């Protein structure tokens, strides 16, 4: 019997969660991402906007950059991106430009999520590429690391 897509998605999302923990360890918003091409992880990244002084250094963007370098191509047509949090508009737009095949994300982002929650950037029919989306993979775990992080931050400011 073959491995189900859910088992595969959970495996790669756990790798993305490892990246989120790396972000948390350096006091960055704990979001992690991995790029998978034909079943192989080719890039892993976590948020580094603060440490790199770069507003574009979201986990997704850094992972896409690594994947492009690895493949020597900005088009990632056979690649899937796993990310612990629903992408923002910048990251969702980058998925279209990179021609990512599938986006798989964990927790929804009710404030800035641009895939399903606040906007639907990937659902625009005029775009030259359509990204397939699966959501809610390990959503409780992906959401919990963020809740814990922001709860700690609020306690620190009191």
C-alpha positions in Angstrom: 0.0 0.0 0.0 1.3 3.4 -0.9 1.9 6.4 1.3 -1.0 8.8 1.3 -0.6 12.5 0.3 -1.6 13.5 3.9 1.3 11.5 5.3 3.7 13.1 2.8 2.3 16.6 3.6 2.7 16.1 7.3 6.3 14.8 6.9 7.4 17.9 5.0 5.3 20.3 7.2 7.2 18.9 10.2 10.4 19.9 8.5 8.9 23.4 8.0 8.1 23.4 11.7 11.7 22.7 12.5 12.6 25.8 10.6 9.9 27.8 12.5 11.6 26.7 15.7 14.9 28.0 14.3 13.3 31.4 13.7 11.9 31.4 17.3 15.3 30.6 18.7 16.7 33.8 17.2 13.6 35.9 18.2 12.1 36.0 14.8 8.4 35.4 14.1 8.4 31.6 14.0 7.6 30.7 10.4 9.4 28.0 8.4 9.3 26.8 4.9 10.7 24.0 2.7 10.8 23.6 -1.0 10.3 20.0 -2.3 11.1 19.0 -5.9 10.2 15.5 -7.0 10.1 14.3 -3.5 13.4 15.8 -2.4 13.9 18.8 -0.1 16.0 21.3 -2.1 15.6 24.3 0.2 14.8 25.2 3.9 14.4 28.6 5.4 12.9 30.5 8.3 11.9 34.1 8.9 14.9 36.4 9.2 13.5 39.9 8.6 15.0 41.3 11.8 18.4 39.5 11.7 19.0 40.4 8.0 17.3 43.9 8.3 15.4 42.9 5.2 11.6 43.2 5.0 11.5 40.6 2.3 13.3 37.9 4.3 10.2 35.9 4.9 10.7 32.1 5.1 9.0 31.6 1.8 11.1 34.1 -0.1 14.4 32.8 1.4 13.4 29.2 0.5 12.4 30.2 -3.1 15.7 32.0 -3.5 17.6 28.9 -2.3 15.6 26.6 -4.6 16.3 28.9 -7.6 20.0 28.8 -6.8 19.9 25.0 -6.5 18.0 24.5 -9.7 19.8 27.4 -11.5 16.4 28.6 -12.6 13.9 31.1 -11.2 11.0 28.9 -12.5 10.2 26.2 -9.9 7.6 24.4 -12.0 8.0 21.0 -10.5 8.3 22.3 -6.9 6.1 22.4 -3.9 6.4 24.9 -1.1 5.5 23.9 2.5 5.1 26.7 4.9 3.8 26.8 8.5 1.7 30.0 8.0 -0.6 31.2 5.2 1.6 33.4 2.9 1.2 37.2 2.8 0.6 39.1 -0.5 4.4 39.4 -1.2 5.0 35.7 -0.8 1.9 34.6 -2.6 2.8 36.8 -5.6 6.3 35.3 -5.6 4.8 31.8 -5.8 3.0 32.8 -9.0 6.2 34.3 -10.5 8.2 31.3 -9.5 5.6 29.0 -11.0 5.4 26.8 -7.9 3.2 23.8 -8.5 1.7 23.4 -5.0 1.5 25.5 -1.9 0.9 23.6 1.2 0.4 25.6 4.4 -0.4 25.0 8.0 -2.1 27.8 10.0 -4.3 30.4 8.5 -3.3 34.1 9.0 -6.5 36.0 9.7 -4.6 39.4 9.6 -2.4 39.2 6.5 -3.1 35.9 4.8 -3.3 36.4 1.1 -4.3 32.9 -0.1 -7.6 32.3 1.6 -8.1 34.5 4.7 -7.9 38.2 3.8 -7.2 38.1 0.1 -7.1 35.4 -2.5 -4.0 36.3 -4.6 -3.5 32.9 -6.0 -7.2 32.7 -7.2 -6.9 35.5 -9.7 -7.9 34.1 -13.1 -5.9 36.7 -15.0 -2.5 35.4 -13.8 -0.2 33.4 -16.1 0.2 30.6 -13.6 -2.2 28.9 -11.1 -0.7 27.5 -7.9 -2.6 24.5 -6.4 -3.2 25.0 -2.7 -3.7 22.6 0.2 -4.2 24.1 3.6 -4.6 23.1 7.3 -1.7 20.6 7.4 -0.7 20.3 11.1 -2.6 23.6 11.6 -2.8 23.2 15.4 0.9 22.8 15.7 1.7 25.5 13.2 -0.6 27.9 15.0 0.5 27.0 18.5 4.1 28.0 17.9 2.9 31.4 16.7 0.5 31.8 19.6 3.1 30.9 22.1 5.6 33.3 20.5 3.3 36.3 20.5 2.0 35.5 24.0 5.6 35.6 25.3 6.2 38.9 23.4 3.1 40.5 25.1 4.3 39.3 28.5 7.7 40.9 27.9 6.2 44.3 27.1 4.0 44.4 30.2 
